[in-house]
């Protein structure tokens, strides 16, 4: 196995360092952040939990920022997830739903959410409510100017013992094989700077996208911070990962990913971390193009009205 260069471990914060959560109904004169935030949830057969995730996300984001959006990627659910989301869209104007016509896999759902996000910061967690979206408030202060990604790591895992053991083996294996230097690669509770995400390209369609994401972020030179988060028992549905067929596919996909990223070292970095100016200029160019297109469309509309 190829040697890995020494990586700086991400900064971590203890529970005692975390800000006290806001109480229900408490309002703030000013939002806690000047940054706009996109929150998205990949969802597959999560009809029993996705509504609470959207409601809590909206309540949390109203305290954190004046500019936010909520996105749910419905990855071909066969229960009534689509109907629940349709009702929510009528109530929450900042909610957008991305529908996959068929189940395309967890990696595809994550990539759809990441590419659909339009705000400065992107936060995601799963739609099964095993994490508390309100703990985004604990990650946000760690997103300082020198940090690109804030990872959560589970304080303890609230799953059956066999899943806990498989999870530990999985995390240890991928950390050793890929040279990953965060505490919990399997914790899907992440806050990402959108400009930083735009430096890389991801291709996985399965759950191995989390390994691909962290490894590629490291290769791009992104800076990490970490914070502990709570993990809860699954209240609805069942895991799509812990069955023999899926485990076999995961190990096969991991082997292929290891060969591509570690052995062949195929680059997935579009802009290295030492080129932030180029990325910012590209973003400004796109914003100018969008504004110019909107202005041109308005001008054409005015001309039609006057005619």
URLIN-V938944 format. One record per residue. PSI is psi in whole degrees, 0 to 359 (* if undefined). D_CENTER is the distance of its C-alpha to the mean C-alpha in Angstrom with 2 decimals. Layout:
BEGIN
PSI,D_CENTER
PSI,D_CENTER
END
This chain:
BEGIN
141,29.55
149,28.83
144,28.92
139,25.81
153,26.21
123,25.84
145,22.46
130,22.20
145,20.39
154,17.72
146,19.10
154,18.86
139,19.80
166,22.03
323,22.19
340,25.26
352,23.51
145,20.94
147,21.77
135,23.43
150,21.46
142,23.05
159,25.41
134,25.29
352,26.88
133,27.01
154,26.63
143,26.16
323,28.28
142,25.55
155,21.73
342,20.29
145,18.43
350,19.70
144,16.31
152,14.91
131,11.47
129,9.30
130,7.73
153,6.86
119,7.87
134,8.93
132,12.55
112,15.58
48,18.77
35,17.24
329,19.99
350,21.04
338,17.88
329,15.81
316,18.33
326,18.09
316,14.30
316,14.88
313,17.95
323,16.57
316,13.62
316,16.39
320,18.71
314,16.40
329,15.37
331,19.09
331,19.89
325,17.36
156,17.83
355,20.12
105,17.79
165,14.70
154,13.46
129,11.92
135,10.89
128,11.43
105,11.55
103,14.73
63,15.12
37,18.91
144,19.49
1,23.21
206,23.55
30,23.67
316,19.96
319,20.83
319,23.73
316,21.86
325,19.30
319,22.35
320,23.96
323,20.99
329,20.84
340,24.48
325,23.87
101,20.69
339,21.16
6,17.73
131,16.13
139,15.57
129,15.46
120,14.86
127,17.22
130,17.64
334,21.37
164,21.05
117,18.68
356,17.12
156,15.07
319,11.65
319,10.93
321,12.28
318,10.28
317,6.89
323,9.00
317,10.46
316,7.62
320,6.77
336,10.57
338,11.36
139,9.79
358,12.88
177,12.65
316,12.94
145,9.76
123,6.23
139,4.78
151,3.26
169,5.99
157,8.69
7,11.50
4,14.22
27,14.44
352,14.74
154,12.78
110,14.03
337,11.78
340,14.68
359,13.91
328,11.42
337,14.91
337,15.48
325,12.62
317,13.54
339,17.02
348,15.87
73,14.26
176,17.74
333,19.05
9,19.12
137,15.54
327,12.68
134,9.93
119,10.27
141,9.72
152,11.01
139,13.82
128,15.73
315,19.09
153,20.49
123,19.46
69,20.90
164,21.64
153,25.01
321,26.57
326,26.34
324,22.55
315,22.43
316,24.75
321,23.01
319,19.69
317,21.62
317,23.30
310,20.16
316,18.48
317,21.84
312,22.47
329,19.37
320,19.68
315,23.30
323,23.05
357,20.31
37,21.15
137,17.80
25,18.31
163,15.67
315,16.82
92,14.54
341,12.66
13,12.35
107,10.52
70,7.14
89,6.82
143,5.25
124,6.36
136,6.91
127,10.13
320,10.30
326,13.71
318,12.68
325,10.16
353,13.20
346,15.30
170,14.20
135,14.29
147,12.72
344,15.02
145,14.39
351,14.59
190,14.60
347,12.86
355,13.92
332,11.01
319,9.56
314,12.98
318,13.17
309,10.07
317,11.53
317,15.00
322,14.54
316,13.05
315,16.13
331,18.40
354,17.43
19,18.46
150,15.35
135,15.98
151,14.14
160,14.70
153,14.28
145,15.06
141,16.28
158,14.86
148,16.73
135,16.36
160,18.49
147,20.56
125,19.51
343,21.45
141,21.32
194,21.32
157,20.99
139,18.66
356,18.37
319,18.18
72,21.31
159,24.19
321,26.41
316,25.70
322,21.93
318,22.49
315,24.91
322,22.59
313,19.83
324,22.47
315,23.78
322,20.48
320,19.95
317,23.49
320,23.02
318,19.89
317,21.93
320,24.82
317,22.95
327,21.01
311,23.49
305,26.86
342,26.84
47,24.35
125,23.32
134,21.54
20,18.12
119,18.21
313,19.12
117,19.78
163,20.45
344,19.53
13,23.17
46,22.98
329,21.00
318,23.94
321,23.78
315,20.15
319,21.08
321,24.19
318,22.43
318,20.17
321,23.42
317,25.20
319,22.75
318,22.93
319,26.72
318,26.93
316,25.09
320,27.38
318,30.40
318,29.70
319,29.39
319,32.61
321,34.41
320,33.53
321,34.87
317,37.99
322,38.71
319,38.38
321,40.82
321,43.24
318,43.29
320,43.94
332,46.78
*,48.26
END
